[in-house]
Amino acid sequence: MTTARPTAELSADEARRIALRAQGFLGTPDRRAGVRGVLRHLGAVQLDTISVLARSHELIPYARLGAVGRTTVEHAYWKGTHAFEYWSHAACILPIEEWPHFAFRRRAYRNRPHWNHHLPDGTYDQVIKQLRAEGPLTATELGGAKRTSEWWDWSGTKVAVERALMYGEVVCVERRGWKRVYDLAERAVPADLLHDELDDTECLRRLVRLAGQSLGVGTRADLADYHRLKGEQVDAVIADSGLVPVTVEGWGKPAWADPAALQTPPRGRHRTTLLSPFDSLIWERARTERIFGFTHRLEAYVPKQKRVHGYFAMPVLAGGRLVGRVDPAREGRTLVAKQVTLDGPKAVPAVAQALAEAATWVDCTDIRVERVDDPHLRELLTKEIARTLT
């Protein structure tokens, strides 16, 4: 791959601030656009089964807009034809207008030579027929999601409807009690968007451009990771994506930026907040370390005795930096900070503020701090929380 001559040289600090603004954490949030505005700005909001304070797709707009109602969040995603769920960075909520640009992935799934689950003859057609007659339906309503209690032991019906979702014949139109609700794409996707006419190159060009806009500035690996593309797919379209090559102090690798992000210096108010481990600001570990000097790892799937920061440790963003971590829980109306890691005494006010705001959002009236990595800071943090809550 030949790389064009860089159009700008950015300091590490400039790149960090550009990334923060692109992700909605620097400057005044667009409250009138609300949750749907956040979704379109980010291009993808990841879903995950884990729920501690709230599910991750609720935490994403909260982190940018503040204490937006959780019902408001769900309605913004699922009411009307504003979004659909599909495979992007992972299972993600995506703006409905991007449906045509995932044609390349739907085609790839249709051309896939093998699958891990056996599909009995006629099951696929029966699911489509039932959805046409009765939909929208969950897998349970279609006839059962599992054959046994094992999470991986899907029924033929579940295999069929998930395959239909990958193919684009079926769409997840909402989550009901965390279960996917399926409907036919012909009913759920606006007619002017319901097509696979764009070739792979056009789809990839669009997604690389979107990734660049959502990141502000990123390396080849950053751009590929955003919608889980292959590096060679990025290489094939980067020159025509509209992104411009730049160099960033200390990165050591070529980078590309959204030209709009280079037009004005990123200024404004920094957000102080707890971040979901699935927040797109910190999706890619190498990028997070490069930009923030912060090593982040989700430990939910790490054996308990090997965890360093806790089951669902949430990084704390303040002043454009990652200043600590909180592993939260809830007991009734008490938000419990089971384990807190602080980047020194200066981080105490920001962590206290982030905890107080989160407690208010999830209707908790009290906060209890159990453990702080530096025991000397526990009393200081507890006093600061009490002061913040009054």
Salt bridges, closest charged atoms under 4 A:
ASP13 OD1 - ARG16 NH2 2.27
ASP13 OD1 - ARG321 NH2 3.75
GLU58 OE1 - ARG70 NH2 3.15
GLU74 OE2 - HIS57 NE2 2.69
GLU85 OE2 - ARG175 NH2 2.82
GLU85 OE2 - ARG180 NH2 2.64
GLU97 OE2 - ARG40 NE 2.86
GLU98 OE1 - HIS101 ND1 2.92
GLU98 OE2 - ARG206 NH2 2.63
GLU141 OE2 - ARG176 NH1 3.39
ASP153 OD1 - ARG147 NH2 2.77
GLU162 OE2 - LYS158 NZ 3.03
GLU162 OE1 - ARG180 NH1 2.66
GLU174 OE2 - ARG176 NH2 3.92
ASP183 OD1 - ARG187 NH2 2.65
GLU186 OE1 - ARG132 NH2 3.06
ASP196 OD1 - ARG106 NH2 2.70
ASP196 OD2 - ARG110 NH2 2.54
ASP200 OD1 - ARG107 NH2 2.72
ASP222 OD2 - ARG287 NH1 2.93
ASP222 OD2 - ARG290 NH1 2.82
ASP225 OD2 - HIS89 ND1 3.57
ASP225 OD1 - ARG228 NE 3.27
ASP235 OD1 - ARG220 NE 2.72
ASP279 OD1 - ARG64 NH2 2.71
ASP327 OD2 - LYS338 NZ 3.86
GLU331 OE1 - ARG368 NH2 3.18
GLU357 OE1 - ARG271 NH2 2.71
ASP363 OD1 - ARG333 NH2 2.99
GLU370 OE2 - ARG368 NH2 2.96
ASP374 OD1 - HIS376 ND1 3.17
GLU379 OE2 - LYS383 NZ 3.20
GLU384 OE2 - ARG387 NH2 2.59
